[in-house]
Amino acid sequence: MFFIAGTKGTTSIAESGTFYCPQCAEKTQYYHKQVHRTATVFFVPVANLDLLGEYIECHQCRSTFEMQVLDHDPEGEERKITAFYHCALKKGMVMMMLADGKIDTNEIEMIKDIYSKVTNQSLSQDEISEEIRECNNNPETMKKYLREIFPYLNQDGKEMLIRAVYYISIADGELDKSEMNLLKQISRILEVSPAHLN
């Protein structure tokens, strides 16, 4: 008697679940598939030998992806970007208020009003005071936030941010040189042209 033994690649489903499919652009079911080198006797699989590879397959569109696709969380990224935007908006407006060396009550009320309209959240006097301290102690933090959020902002987002900062600059009735310089600096970081800024 003789045996016909060998190996072949076999694909099996290791697990399933839901994920955000980049192809479907929505949450769908997935299959976590694994490809093993399998020992065969008389061409019948008898044992998995080693793992050759694994991938994620969308149940809906049948597209396949690397395992890292399960770590993709667009809703979490959206929340993070929104938080960065709100922080950049607050910092930008407070820095503009501080640019001329004076803190005007009209500017503080304007900051509260704009922040509320843009974010649908209120901004307390304590939060503004804390932001003033932070901006005085770390004036570079606004630039850092703007650089981090810049890749995620569309043209409307950039314009909204610049418009908010501009309104703070004129809340005390004048736009002085230091305020104009800060406005130009913000527009450069956001890659808004001087003509568009004007």
Secondary structure as UniProt FT lines:
FT   STRAND          5..21
FT   TURN            22..25
FT   STRAND          26..41
FT   TURN            42..43
FT   STRAND          44..58
FT   TURN            59..61
FT   STRAND          64..65
FT   HELIX           67..71
FT   HELIX           74..99
FT   HELIX           105..119
FT   HELIX           125..137
FT   TURN            139..140
FT   HELIX           141..149
FT   HELIX           150..152
FT   HELIX           155..169
FT   TURN            170..172
FT   HELIX           177..189
FT   TURN            190..191
FT   HELIX           194..197
//
